[in-house]
Amino acid sequence: MTGIKRFLSDHRYYFAILAFILLYEWVVVGKLQVWRSDVVAYEFHSLDFSMGFSSFILPGAVYQLICGAPDVGSLSVYHTVLFLGFSIILAGFLERVYLCVAKEHRRIAGVLIFLFLTGPSTFSIFVTDLGMPEVYWVYFAALFFLFLAYKPLNILIAPLCVLSLLVNYAAILCYVPFFCIMILYKLSNEKTKSGKAMLLCTFILCVTVSLSFWTYLVLSSMKNMNYTFEQFNELMRSRGVTELTYTDSLLYGKYEEPYPGWFMELAARFPFYTEGDDLSLVQMFFNFIARRWAMVYSHLAERNPLKILVPLLALFPVIGLVFRFCFSELKNKENAKLRRFVFFCIPALFLFGLAAAWPFSFDAFKWLDFTFLPLFASFLYVVYTEKETVALYIKKAVSMLSFPQIAMYCSVYAVCVLTAYY
């Protein structure tokens, strides 16, 4: 009993963080309801590799391997268990972040952890839209930091990049470069020759494998499908799928309902659009991009601009703090070139991800999450690695604000919960 009490006392911050994660996600995000997967999650988890070899299929294949035939109930339980397991691991990392700084700076660390766990663009969308395929990116990120921490496991980061692309080849815009940037950051701090050699080899392997595999998936996914478009939809409906918009678009580049004439005219204005059916892989890809661009343009024309501005305004103080720190490191001439390059890449990845995704994805808010979470996670990793230096910088940066003002912002930020397809 004494040993248990000592263990609980020694890890009281861990259990406090874990309890906060679960309570916040259940009470604020889940609104005291049992978490349940929706039709979009069910759509993706009805896929398996018997249909062909493509991106987007891995989550469904893994789920069906473990749970059997797709079912909304088992899918909800499956992803609830996965998220709870991830929360247990996440709390362990955040406990280390909290304890790594001096006691006089722990209020700063506590605020950062609070902001990382709450708000519109970190983990809440993986509960509001339980079973979203891209949640695997977050799980792979947890494994990434484990592999990064131990030299013999560094080389296993390359398979994580491949798996991330199999979940969705759009990982090339966010999580794959996030992994690569963090490898370079650790390389910039590494002291031993063997450690530097391992990290450099891992970085080169990740870049080479990721770009090659991404190119293959982009050009070959549609050609690799084993069923015709009509056969595929019939099979999906036999599995109880009622929503086919995403899988039809991503795996076949079309929809059951024909495009309206004005839509095709808009797509045809795209510089590389090619008319006809007998097209090469490259032509099919550019036609897919053109149709996606036309769809996003038509959606944005009808969308209230506040739907994009509101979440951006909620995140702006955090984004501003991270950018400001990165720019200070970038401008510091005493820093090595590699370190300055890393702190250029961290904010650049956030801007690049949004700039590359938003013109071709009408799920603008979802992509805000996919870019913001790696940005914030990068910053927290720097806090954990450099401890007092970053804590002192943050303290100076927010010195003009009183704690009640910061607490008020945090409160508004925390209750700003939106669905992934907001």
C-alpha positions, 0 to 999 in steps of 0.5 A: 500500500505504501508503494502504491501511495508513493507511486501515485504521489510521484506521478500525481501530475501524470494522473491529473493531466490524464484525468483532465484529458478524459474529462475535457473530451467527455464533458466539453467536447463530447457533451456528456454523450457516449462517443459514436462514429459517424457515416463518414468514418463508417465509409472509410472503415468499410474499405479493405485491400481486396478492393485494390492497393491505394491510399485511404484503405489502411484504416479500414483494413486494420479495423476489419482485421481486428474487429471483422465486418464493419459495424457502427457499434464496434467501430465506435468502441474500437476508436474509443479504446484507441483514443483512450490508449493514446491519451494514456501515452500523451499524458506521460509525455506532457508530464515530462514537459511539465516537470522539465522546467523549473518550478518558477516556470511551471505556470507557463508550462501548465498554460501551454499544456492546457492550450495543447489539450483543448481548443478547436484544432488539437484533439477535439475533432478526433472525438466530435468525428470519432473514427476519422481516418487521419487520427492515425497520423496522431497515433503515428506521431506518438510512435515517432517521438518514441522512435526519435528518443532512442537511437536504435529505433530511429530507422523505424521512422521511415515506415511511419512515413509510409503508413501515414501516406497509406492513411492519406497521401496528403500526409506529405503536406503535414505529418511527413515533413513534420517528422523530417523537421523534428529529425533535423531539430534533434540532429542540430542538438546531437553531440555524438558522431554515431547519433548524427550519422543515424539521424542523417541516414534516417532523414535521407531515408524518410525523404527518399521513401516518402517522396517516391511512395507519394508519387506512386500513390498519387499516380497509381491509386485510381488505376489500382482499384480492382472494381469498376466504379459501379461495382465498388459502390454496389459493394460498399452499399452491401456493407451498409455504407450510405455516404459515398462522397469521399471514397468515390471522389478519392478512389475514382475521381468522380461521383454517382451524380453527374457534374453540372455543366457549369462545374465542368466548364470551370474545371476545364479552365484548369491549365492541364485539364484533358477531355476524354476517357482514355487518359494517362495516369498523369492526365487523370491526376491533373483532371482530378485536381481540376475537379477538386479545385472547381468544387472548392471554388464553388463551395467557398463562393457560398461559404460565410467567411466567418466560418474560416476567420473564427477558428483562425482568430481563436488560434492566432495568439498561439500561432503568433507565439510560436512564429515569434519564437521561431523568427527569433531563432532564425534571426539569431546569427549565433545559431548554426545554419541547420538550427536556423533552417529548422526554425524556418521550416516549423512555421513555413510548414504550417503556412505551406500546408494551408496554402497547398490544401485549401485550394483543393479541399473544401474541408478548410477547418479540418486542414487547419487542425492538420497543420496547427497540431504539428506546429504546436507539437513541434514547439512543445518538443522544443520546450521539452528539449531546451527547457529554461531557455524557451520558458524564459522567452515565453515569460518575456513575450507575454509579460505585458499580459496579466494572468487573469487576461491569459486565463480568460483567453484560455477559457474562451479557447477551450470552449471553442469546439468545432466538428471536423467538417465545420 
